[in-house]
Amino acid sequence: VLSAVSQQIQIIQQALKERQPSMEFMKRQVEVDHRAGIFVTLNPAGKGYGGRSKLPDNLKQLFRSVAMTVPDNDLIAE
């Protein structure tokens, strides 16, 4: 399933990159909104998140990695 999603995301990203006004997506002609963005989020690995699966490499290559942590409020308040 995620491999199929990767192919669909590549089509969308190509249309955005080439500034196409519309594109064919899943056998339909759709308008391209150039203000759109695609984000992938994953639950952290560990207790309570047993259903997490890894992203396939072809999907991983389409995105930049970003890590988020809980802010240190004491450090920020200094």
mmCIF file as gemmi writes it, N, C-alpha and C atoms, coordinates in Angstrom:
data_model
loop_
_atom_site.group_PDB
_atom_site.id
_atom_site.type_symbol
_atom_site.label_atom_id
_atom_site.label_alt_id
_atom_site.label_comp_id
_atom_site.label_asym_id
_atom_site.label_entity_id
_atom_site.label_seq_id
_atom_site.pdbx_PDB_ins_code
_atom_site.Cartn_x
_atom_site.Cartn_y
_atom_site.Cartn_z
_atom_site.occupancy
_atom_site.B_iso_or_equiv
_atom_site.pdbx_formal_charge
_atom_site.auth_seq_id
_atom_site.auth_asym_id
_atom_site.pdbx_PDB_model_num
ATOM 1 N N . VAL Axp A 1 ? 0.828 -1.198 0 1 0 ? 1 A 1
ATOM 2 C CA . VAL Axp A 1 ? 0 0 0 1 0 ? 1 A 1
ATOM 3 C C . VAL Axp A 1 ? 0.866 1.254 0 1 0 ? 1 A 1
ATOM 4 N N . LEU Axp A 2 ? 1.891 1.297 0.862 1 0 ? 2 A 1
ATOM 5 C CA . LEU Axp A 2 ? 2.735 2.491 0.926 1 0 ? 2 A 1
ATOM 6 C C . LEU Axp A 2 ? 3.531 2.703 -0.357 1 0 ? 2 A 1
ATOM 7 N N . SER Axp A 3 ? 3.837 1.628 -1.056 1 0 ? 3 A 1
ATOM 8 C CA . SER Axp A 3 ? 4.539 1.756 -2.329 1 0 ? 3 A 1
ATOM 9 C C . SER Axp A 3 ? 3.649 2.438 -3.365 1 0 ? 3 A 1
ATOM 10 N N . ALA Axp A 4 ? 2.365 2.113 -3.363 1 0 ? 4 A 1
ATOM 11 C CA . ALA Axp A 4 ? 1.415 2.755 -4.273 1 0 ? 4 A 1
ATOM 12 C C . ALA Axp A 4 ? 1.26 4.233 -3.924 1 0 ? 4 A 1
ATOM 13 N N . VAL Axp A 5 ? 1.255 4.534 -2.644 1 0 ? 5 A 1
ATOM 14 C CA . VAL Axp A 5 ? 1.17 5.924 -2.193 1 0 ? 5 A 1
ATOM 15 C C . VAL Axp A 5 ? 2.386 6.703 -2.679 1 0 ? 5 A 1
ATOM 16 N N . SER Axp A 6 ? 3.544 6.079 -2.642 1 0 ? 6 A 1
ATOM 17 C CA . SER Axp A 6 ? 4.772 6.721 -3.108 1 0 ? 6 A 1
ATOM 18 C C . SER Axp A 6 ? 4.652 7.145 -4.567 1 0 ? 6 A 1
ATOM 19 N N . GLN Axp A 7 ? 4.094 6.293 -5.396 1 0 ? 7 A 1
ATOM 20 C CA . GLN Axp A 7 ? 3.925 6.623 -6.814 1 0 ? 7 A 1
ATOM 21 C C . GLN Axp A 7 ? 2.962 7.797 -6.982 1 0 ? 7 A 1
ATOM 22 N N . GLN Axp A 8 ? 1.897 7.82 -6.197 1 0 ? 8 A 1
ATOM 23 C CA . GLN Axp A 8 ? 0.932 8.916 -6.28 1 0 ? 8 A 1
ATOM 24 C C . GLN Axp A 8 ? 1.549 10.23 -5.82 1 0 ? 8 A 1
ATOM 25 N N . ILE Axp A 9 ? 2.349 10.185 -4.761 1 0 ? 9 A 1
ATOM 26 C CA . ILE Axp A 9 ? 3.01 11.391 -4.262 1 0 ? 9 A 1
ATOM 27 C C . ILE Axp A 9 ? 4.003 11.918 -5.294 1 0 ? 9 A 1
ATOM 28 N N . GLN Axp A 10 ? 4.703 11.013 -5.971 1 0 ? 10 A 1
ATOM 29 C CA . GLN Axp A 10 ? 5.637 11.446 -7.015 1 0 ? 10 A 1
ATOM 30 C C . GLN Axp A 10 ? 4.914 12.203 -8.122 1 0 ? 10 A 1
ATOM 31 N N . ILE Axp A 11 ? 3.727 11.753 -8.497 1 0 ? 11 A 1
ATOM 32 C CA . ILE Axp A 11 ? 2.94 12.439 -9.526 1 0 ? 11 A 1
ATOM 33 C C . ILE Axp A 11 ? 2.573 13.846 -9.059 1 0 ? 11 A 1
ATOM 34 N N . ILE Axp A 12 ? 2.14 13.963 -7.811 1 0 ? 12 A 1
ATOM 35 C CA . ILE Axp A 12 ? 1.755 15.274 -7.263 1 0 ? 12 A 1
ATOM 36 C C . ILE Axp A 12 ? 2.966 16.185 -7.179 1 0 ? 12 A 1
ATOM 37 N N . GLN Axp A 13 ? 4.077 15.672 -6.656 1 0 ? 13 A 1
ATOM 38 C CA . GLN Axp A 13 ? 5.282 16.496 -6.521 1 0 ? 13 A 1
ATOM 39 C C . GLN Axp A 13 ? 5.801 16.966 -7.873 1 0 ? 13 A 1
ATOM 40 N N . GLN Axp A 14 ? 5.724 16.123 -8.877 1 0 ? 14 A 1
ATOM 41 C CA . GLN Axp A 14 ? 6.175 16.509 -10.215 1 0 ? 14 A 1
ATOM 42 C C . GLN Axp A 14 ? 5.3 17.639 -10.763 1 0 ? 14 A 1
ATOM 43 N N . ALA Axp A 15 ? 3.987 17.53 -10.577 1 0 ? 15 A 1
ATOM 44 C CA . ALA Axp A 15 ? 3.082 18.575 -11.047 1 0 ? 15 A 1
ATOM 45 C C . ALA Axp A 15 ? 3.363 19.892 -10.325 1 0 ? 15 A 1
ATOM 46 N N . LEU Axp A 16 ? 3.632 19.833 -9.027 1 0 ? 16 A 1
ATOM 47 C CA . LEU Axp A 16 ? 3.953 21.047 -8.267 1 0 ? 16 A 1
ATOM 48 C C . LEU Axp A 16 ? 5.278 21.649 -8.74 1 0 ? 16 A 1
ATOM 49 N N . LYS Axp A 17 ? 6.272 20.803 -8.922 1 0 ? 17 A 1
ATOM 50 C CA . LYS Axp A 17 ? 7.605 21.256 -9.343 1 0 ? 17 A 1
ATOM 51 C C . LYS Axp A 17 ? 7.569 21.921 -10.716 1 0 ? 17 A 1
ATOM 52 N N . GLU Axp A 18 ? 6.777 21.346 -11.622 1 0 ? 18 A 1
ATOM 53 C CA . GLU Axp A 18 ? 6.69 21.867 -12.987 1 0 ? 18 A 1
ATOM 54 C C . GLU Axp A 18 ? 5.634 22.964 -13.127 1 0 ? 18 A 1
ATOM 55 N N . ARG Axp A 19 ? 5.02 23.344 -12.01 1 0 ? 19 A 1
ATOM 56 C CA . ARG Axp A 19 ? 3.999 24.421 -11.99 1 0 ? 19 A 1
ATOM 57 C C . ARG Axp A 19 ? 2.863 24.148 -12.971 1 0 ? 19 A 1
ATOM 58 N N . GLN Axp A 20 ? 2.467 22.897 -13.089 1 0 ? 20 A 1
ATOM 59 C CA . GLN Axp A 20 ? 1.377 22.523 -13.984 1 0 ? 20 A 1
ATOM 60 C C . GLN Axp A 20 ? 0.053 23.048 -13.42 1 0 ? 20 A 1
ATOM 61 N N . PRO Axp A 21 ? -0.83 23.58 -14.249 1 0 ? 21 A 1
ATOM 62 C CA . PRO Axp A 21 ? -2.119 24.062 -13.756 1 0 ? 21 A 1
ATOM 63 C C . PRO Axp A 21 ? -3.066 22.919 -13.386 1 0 ? 21 A 1
ATOM 64 N N . SER Axp A 22 ? -2.896 21.765 -14.038 1 0 ? 22 A 1
ATOM 65 C CA . SER Axp A 22 ? -3.713 20.592 -13.722 1 0 ? 22 A 1
ATOM 66 C C . SER Axp A 22 ? -2.901 19.341 -14.023 1 0 ? 22 A 1
ATOM 67 N N . MET Axp A 23 ? -3.4 18.207 -13.526 1 0 ? 23 A 1
ATOM 68 C CA . MET Axp A 23 ? -2.701 16.938 -13.737 1 0 ? 23 A 1
ATOM 69 C C . MET Axp A 23 ? -3.708 15.804 -13.736 1 0 ? 23 A 1
ATOM 70 N N . GLU Axp A 24 ? -3.297 14.67 -14.295 1 0 ? 24 A 1
ATOM 71 C CA . GLU Axp A 24 ? -4.142 13.485 -14.245 1 0 ? 24 A 1
ATOM 72 C C . GLU Axp A 24 ? -3.768 12.698 -12.995 1 0 ? 24 A 1
ATOM 73 N N . PHE Axp A 25 ? -4.758 12.448 -12.153 1 0 ? 25 A 1
ATOM 74 C CA . PHE Axp A 25 ? -4.523 11.74 -10.905 1 0 ? 25 A 1
ATOM 75 C C . PHE Axp A 25 ? -5.636 10.722 -10.708 1 0 ? 25 A 1
ATOM 76 N N . MET Axp A 26 ? -5.271 9.455 -10.665 1 0 ? 26 A 1
ATOM 77 C CA . MET Axp A 26 ? -6.227 8.355 -10.494 1 0 ? 26 A 1
ATOM 78 C C . MET Axp A 26 ? -7.34 8.429 -11.535 1 0 ? 26 A 1
ATOM 79 N N . LYS Axp A 27 ? -6.925 8.616 -12.787 1 0 ? 27 A 1
ATOM 80 C CA . LYS Axp A 27 ? -7.815 8.642 -13.959 1 0 ? 27 A 1
ATOM 81 C C . LYS Axp A 27 ? -8.776 9.831 -13.961 1 0 ? 27 A 1
ATOM 82 N N . ARG Axp A 28 ? -8.424 10.886 -13.238 1 0 ? 28 A 1
ATOM 83 C CA . ARG Axp A 28 ? -9.239 12.108 -13.233 1 0 ? 28 A 1
ATOM 84 C C . ARG Axp A 28 ? -8.327 13.305 -13.443 1 0 ? 28 A 1
ATOM 85 N N . GLN Axp A 29 ? -8.818 14.294 -14.136 1 0 ? 29 A 1
ATOM 86 C CA . GLN Axp A 29 ? -8.076 15.536 -14.327 1 0 ? 29 A 1
ATOM 87 C C . GLN Axp A 29 ? -8.408 16.45 -13.142 1 0 ? 29 A 1
ATOM 88 N N . VAL Axp A 30 ? -7.389 16.866 -12.406 1 0 ? 30 A 1
ATOM 89 C CA . VAL Axp A 30 ? -7.6 17.705 -11.228 1 0 ? 30 A 1
ATOM 90 C C . VAL Axp A 30 ? -6.731 18.949 -11.311 1 0 ? 30 A 1
ATOM 91 N N . GLU Axp A 31 ? -7.207 20.038 -10.724 1 0 ? 31 A 1
ATOM 92 C CA . GLU Axp A 31 ? -6.429 21.268 -10.655 1 0 ? 31 A 1
ATOM 93 C C . GLU Axp A 31 ? -5.35 21.119 -9.599 1 0 ? 31 A 1
ATOM 94 N N . VAL Axp A 32 ? -4.219 21.772 -9.826 1 0 ? 32 A 1
ATOM 95 C CA . VAL Axp A 32 ? -3.104 21.723 -8.883 1 0 ? 32 A 1
ATOM 96 C C . VAL Axp A 32 ? -3.096 23.011 -8.073 1 0 ? 32 A 1
ATOM 97 N N . ASP Axp A 33 ? -3.129 22.868 -6.751 1 0 ? 33 A 1
ATOM 98 C CA . ASP Axp A 33 ? -3.017 24.015 -5.843 1 0 ? 33 A 1
ATOM 99 C C . ASP Axp A 33 ? -1.555 24.117 -5.427 1 0 ? 33 A 1
ATOM 100 N N . HIS Axp A 34 ? -0.866 25.132 -5.912 1 0 ? 34 A 1
ATOM 101 C CA . HIS Axp A 34 ? 0.572 25.263 -5.668 1 0 ? 34 A 1
ATOM 102 C C . HIS Axp A 34 ? 0.9 25.702 -4.25 1 0 ? 34 A 1
ATOM 103 N N . ARG Axp A 35 ? -0.115 25.951 -3.449 1 0 ? 35 A 1
ATOM 104 C CA . ARG Axp A 35 ? 0.105 26.275 -2.037 1 0 ? 35 A 1
ATOM 105 C C . ARG Axp A 35 ? 0.018 25.025 -1.171 1 0 ? 35 A 1
ATOM 106 N N . ALA Axp A 36 ? -0.209 23.879 -1.783 1 0 ? 36 A 1
ATOM 107 C CA . ALA Axp A 36 ? -0.395 22.628 -1.046 1 0 ? 36 A 1
ATOM 108 C C . ALA Axp A 36 ? 0.933 22.066 -0.561 1 0 ? 36 A 1
ATOM 109 N N . GLY Axp A 37 ? 0.863 21.249 0.459 1 0 ? 37 A 1
ATOM 110 C CA . GLY Axp A 37 ? 2.035 20.556 0.973 1 0 ? 37 A 1
ATOM 111 C C . GLY Axp A 37 ? 1.65 19.138 1.364 1 0 ? 37 A 1
ATOM 112 N N . ILE Axp A 38 ? 2.611 18.253 1.375 1 0 ? 38 A 1
ATOM 113 C CA . ILE Axp A 38 ? 2.37 16.862 1.758 1 0 ? 38 A 1
ATOM 114 C C . ILE Axp A 38 ? 3.28 16.561 2.939 1 0 ? 38 A 1
ATOM 115 N N . PHE Axp A 39 ? 2.69 16.035 3.997 1 0 ? 39 A 1
ATOM 116 C CA . PHE Axp A 39 ? 3.438 15.723 5.21 1 0 ? 39 A 1
ATOM 117 C C . PHE Axp A 39 ? 3.161 14.287 5.619 1 0 ? 39 A 1
ATOM 118 N N . VAL Axp A 40 ? 4.173 13.616 6.14 1 0 ? 40 A 1
ATOM 119 C CA . VAL Axp A 40 ? 4.038 12.253 6.645 1 0 ? 40 A 1
ATOM 120 C C . VAL Axp A 40 ? 4.425 12.278 8.112 1 0 ? 40 A 1
ATOM 121 N N . THR Axp A 41 ? 3.551 11.751 8.972 1 0 ? 41 A 1
ATOM 122 C CA . THR Axp A 41 ? 3.874 11.666 10.398 1 0 ? 41 A 1
ATOM 123 C C . THR Axp A 41 ? 3.831 10.214 10.831 1 0 ? 41 A 1
ATOM 124 N N . LEU Axp A 42 ? 4.691 9.871 11.772 1 0 ? 42 A 1
ATOM 125 C CA . LEU Axp A 42 ? 4.735 8.518 12.32 1 0 ? 42 A 1
ATOM 126 C C . LEU Axp A 42 ? 4.703 8.589 13.833 1 0 ? 42 A 1
ATOM 127 N N . ASN Axp A 43 ? 4.046 7.616 14.448 1 0 ? 43 A 1
ATOM 128 C CA . ASN Axp A 43 ? 4.098 7.514 15.895 1 0 ? 43 A 1
ATOM 129 C C . ASN Axp A 43 ? 5.49 7.059 16.296 1 0 ? 43 A 1
ATOM 130 N N . PRO Axp A 44 ? 5.937 7.489 17.477 1 0 ? 44 A 1
ATOM 131 C CA . PRO Axp A 44 ? 7.275 7.064 17.912 1 0 ? 44 A 1
ATOM 132 C C . PRO Axp A 44 ? 7.315 5.565 18.175 1 0 ? 44 A 1
ATOM 133 N N . ALA Axp A 45 ? 8.474 4.981 17.985 1 0 ? 45 A 1
ATOM 134 C CA . ALA Axp A 45 ? 8.648 3.561 18.292 1 0 ? 45 A 1
ATOM 135 C C . ALA Axp A 45 ? 8.711 3.405 19.802 1 0 ? 45 A 1
ATOM 136 N N . GLY Axp A 46 ? 8.245 2.305 20.288 1 0 ? 46 A 1
ATOM 137 C CA . GLY Axp A 46 ? 8.316 2.056 21.728 1 0 ? 46 A 1
ATOM 138 C C . GLY Axp A 46 ? 7.025 1.485 22.255 1 0 ? 46 A 1
ATOM 139 N N . LYS Axp A 47 ? 6.897 1.497 23.554 1 0 ? 47 A 1
ATOM 140 C CA . LYS Axp A 47 ? 5.719 0.911 24.207 1 0 ? 47 A 1
ATOM 141 C C . LYS Axp A 47 ? 4.447 1.616 23.75 1 0 ? 47 A 1
ATOM 142 N N . GLY Axp A 48 ? 3.418 0.825 23.514 1 0 ? 48 A 1
ATOM 143 C CA . GLY Axp A 48 ? 2.124 1.394 23.158 1 0 ? 48 A 1
ATOM 144 C C . GLY Axp A 48 ? 1.942 1.701 21.682 1 0 ? 48 A 1
ATOM 145 N N . TYR Axp A 49 ? 2.987 1.556 20.892 1 0 ? 49 A 1
ATOM 146 C CA . TYR Axp A 49 ? 2.894 1.849 19.467 1 0 ? 49 A 1
ATOM 147 C C . TYR Axp A 49 ? 3.316 0.631 18.648 1 0 ? 49 A 1
ATOM 148 N N . GLY Axp A 50 ? 2.752 -0.516 18.966 1 0 ? 50 A 1
ATOM 149 C CA . GLY Axp A 50 ? 3.154 -1.761 18.326 1 0 ? 50 A 1
ATOM 150 C C . GLY Axp A 50 ? 2.841 -1.838 16.844 1 0 ? 50 A 1
ATOM 151 N N . GLY Axp A 51 ? 1.879 -1.049 16.354 1 0 ? 51 A 1
ATOM 152 C CA . GLY Axp A 51 ? 1.471 -1.147 14.964 1 0 ? 51 A 1
ATOM 153 C C . GLY Axp A 51 ? 2.273 -0.311 13.994 1 0 ? 51 A 1
ATOM 154 N N . ARG Axp A 52 ? 3.323 0.325 14.451 1 0 ? 52 A 1
ATOM 155 C CA . ARG Axp A 52 ? 4.103 1.191 13.571 1 0 ? 52 A 1
ATOM 156 C C . ARG Axp A 52 ? 4.86 0.376 12.534 1 0 ? 52 A 1
ATOM 157 N N . SER Axp A 53 ? 4.808 0.82 11.296 1 0 ? 53 A 1
ATOM 158 C CA . SER Axp A 53 ? 5.588 0.171 10.246 1 0 ? 53 A 1
ATOM 159 C C . SER Axp A 53 ? 6.561 1.185 9.662 1 0 ? 53 A 1
ATOM 160 N N . LYS Axp A 54 ? 7.671 0.676 9.144 1 0 ? 54 A 1
ATOM 161 C CA . LYS Axp A 54 ? 8.673 1.554 8.556 1 0 ? 54 A 1
ATOM 162 C C . LYS Axp A 54 ? 8.228 2.007 7.174 1 0 ? 54 A 1
ATOM 163 N N . LEU Axp A 55 ? 8.663 3.213 6.806 1 0 ? 55 A 1
ATOM 164 C CA . LEU Axp A 55 ? 8.384 3.709 5.458 1 0 ? 55 A 1
ATOM 165 C C . LEU Axp A 55 ? 9.3 3.003 4.466 1 0 ? 55 A 1
ATOM 166 N N . PRO Axp A 56 ? 8.79 2.642 3.306 1 0 ? 56 A 1
ATOM 167 C CA . PRO Axp A 56 ? 9.675 2.09 2.27 1 0 ? 56 A 1
ATOM 168 C C . PRO Axp A 56 ? 10.666 3.16 1.803 1 0 ? 56 A 1
ATOM 169 N N . ASP Axp A 57 ? 11.82 2.723 1.358 1 0 ? 57 A 1
ATOM 170 C CA . ASP Axp A 57 ? 12.873 3.669 0.95 1 0 ? 57 A 1
ATOM 171 C C . ASP Axp A 57 ? 12.412 4.615 -0.149 1 0 ? 57 A 1
ATOM 172 N N . ASN Axp A 58 ? 11.607 4.131 -1.113 1 0 ? 58 A 1
ATOM 173 C CA . ASN Axp A 58 ? 11.188 5.001 -2.209 1 0 ? 58 A 1
ATOM 174 C C . ASN Axp A 58 ? 10.258 6.112 -1.703 1 0 ? 58 A 1
ATOM 175 N N . LEU Axp A 59 ? 9.529 5.879 -0.633 1 0 ? 59 A 1
ATOM 176 C CA . LEU Axp A 59 ? 8.687 6.916 -0.044 1 0 ? 59 A 1
ATOM 177 C C . LEU Axp A 59 ? 9.515 7.844 0.842 1 0 ? 59 A 1
ATOM 178 N N . LYS Axp A 60 ? 10.46 7.272 1.57 1 0 ? 60 A 1
ATOM 179 C CA . LYS Axp A 60 ? 11.328 8.046 2.455 1 0 ? 60 A 1
ATOM 180 C C . LYS Axp A 60 ? 12.144 9.089 1.678 1 0 ? 60 A 1
ATOM 181 N N . GLN Axp A 61 ? 12.541 8.749 0.464 1 0 ? 61 A 1
ATOM 182 C CA . GLN Axp A 61 ? 13.378 9.63 -0.356 1 0 ? 61 A 1
ATOM 183 C C . GLN Axp A 61 ? 12.629 10.873 -0.838 1 0 ? 61 A 1
ATOM 184 N N . LEU Axp A 62 ? 11.308 10.858 -0.771 1 0 ? 62 A 1
ATOM 185 C CA . LEU Axp A 62 ? 10.516 11.985 -1.267 1 0 ? 62 A 1
ATOM 186 C C . LEU Axp A 62 ? 10.356 13.109 -0.234 1 0 ? 62 A 1
ATOM 187 N N . PHE Axp A 63 ? 10.806 12.856 0.995 1 0 ? 63 A 1
ATOM 188 C CA . PHE Axp A 63 ? 10.576 13.815 2.074 1 0 ? 63 A 1
ATOM 189 C C . PHE Axp A 63 ? 11.851 14.106 2.842 1 0 ? 63 A 1
ATOM 190 N N . ARG Axp A 64 ? 11.856 15.241 3.533 1 0 ? 64 A 1
ATOM 191 C CA . ARG Axp A 64 ? 12.942 15.594 4.444 1 0 ? 64 A 1
ATOM 192 C C . ARG Axp A 64 ? 12.584 15.101 5.833 1 0 ? 64 A 1
ATOM 193 N N . SER Axp A 65 ? 13.563 14.618 6.551 1 0 ? 65 A 1
ATOM 194 C CA . SER Axp A 65 ? 13.331 14.175 7.927 1 0 ? 65 A 1
ATOM 195 C C . SER Axp A 65 ? 13.313 15.37 8.866 1 0 ? 65 A 1
ATOM 196 N N . VAL Axp A 66 ? 12.412 15.329 9.821 1 0 ? 66 A 1
ATOM 197 C CA . VAL Axp A 66 ? 12.318 16.364 10.846 1 0 ? 66 A 1
ATOM 198 C C . VAL Axp A 66 ? 12.073 15.653 12.166 1 0 ? 66 A 1
ATOM 199 N N . ALA Axp A 67 ? 12.775 16.048 13.201 1 0 ? 67 A 1
ATOM 200 C CA . ALA Axp A 67 ? 12.561 15.467 14.528 1 0 ? 67 A 1
ATOM 201 C C . ALA Axp A 67 ? 11.965 16.527 15.437 1 0 ? 67 A 1
ATOM 202 N N . MET Axp A 68 ? 11.029 16.12 16.257 1 0 ? 68 A 1
ATOM 203 C CA . MET Axp A 68 ? 10.395 17.05 17.187 1 0 ? 68 A 1
ATOM 204 C C . MET Axp A 68 ? 10.596 16.525 18.602 1 0 ? 68 A 1
ATOM 205 N N . THR Axp A 69 ? 10.814 17.442 19.531 1 0 ? 69 A 1
ATOM 206 C CA . THR Axp A 69 ? 10.958 17.075 20.93 1 0 ? 69 A 1
ATOM 207 C C . THR Axp A 69 ? 10.123 18.017 21.785 1 0 ? 69 A 1
ATOM 208 N N . VAL Axp A 70 ? 9.96 17.652 23.034 1 0 ? 70 A 1
ATOM 209 C CA . VAL Axp A 70 ? 9.256 18.516 23.973 1 0 ? 70 A 1
ATOM 210 C C . VAL Axp A 70 ? 10.173 19.689 24.297 1 0 ? 70 A 1
ATOM 211 N N . PRO Axp A 71 ? 9.684 20.928 24.233 1 0 ? 71 A 1
ATOM 212 C CA . PRO Axp A 71 ? 10.552 22.084 24.506 1 0 ? 71 A 1
ATOM 213 C C . PRO Axp A 71 ? 10.956 22.143 25.983 1 0 ? 71 A 1
ATOM 214 N N . ASP Axp A 72 ? 12.143 22.653 26.232 1 0 ? 72 A 1
ATOM 215 C CA . ASP Axp A 72 ? 12.637 22.871 27.596 1 0 ? 72 A 1
ATOM 216 C C . ASP Axp A 72 ? 12.225 24.277 28.023 1 0 ? 72 A 1
ATOM 217 N N . ASN Axp A 73 ? 11.097 24.39 28.71 1 0 ? 73 A 1
ATOM 218 C CA . ASN Axp A 73 ? 10.54 25.694 29.076 1 0 ? 73 A 1
ATOM 219 C C . ASN Axp A 73 ? 11.471 26.511 29.956 1 0 ? 73 A 1
ATOM 220 N N . ASP Axp A 74 ? 12.221 25.846 30.851 1 0 ? 74 A 1
ATOM 221 C CA . ASP Axp A 74 ? 13.166 26.578 31.72 1 0 ? 74 A 1
ATOM 222 C C . ASP Axp A 74 ? 14.268 27.224 30.879 1 0 ? 74 A 1
ATOM 223 N N . LEU Axp A 75 ? 14.78 26.509 29.907 1 0 ? 75 A 1
ATOM 224 C CA . LEU Axp A 75 ? 15.81 27.074 29.043 1 0 ? 75 A 1
ATOM 225 C C . LEU Axp A 75 ? 15.269 28.225 28.205 1 0 ? 75 A 1
ATOM 226 N N . ILE Axp A 76 ? 14.054 28.087 27.719 1 0 ? 76 A 1
ATOM 227 C CA . ILE Axp A 76 ? 13.445 29.123 26.9 1 0 ? 76 A 1
ATOM 228 C C . ILE Axp A 76 ? 13.197 30.381 27.725 1 0 ? 76 A 1
ATOM 229 N N . ALA Axp A 77 ? 12.826 30.215 28.983 1 0 ? 77 A 1
ATOM 230 C CA . ALA Axp A 77 ? 12.499 31.354 29.853 1 0 ? 77 A 1
ATOM 231 C C . ALA Axp A 77 ? 13.723 32.132 30.325 1 0 ? 77 A 1
ATOM 232 N N . GLU Axp A 78 ? 14.924 31.581 30.154 1 0 ? 78 A 1
ATOM 233 C CA . GLU Axp A 78 ? 16.134 32.298 30.613 1 0 ? 78 A 1
ATOM 234 C C . GLU Axp A 78 ? 16.344 33.594 29.892 1 0 ? 78 A 1
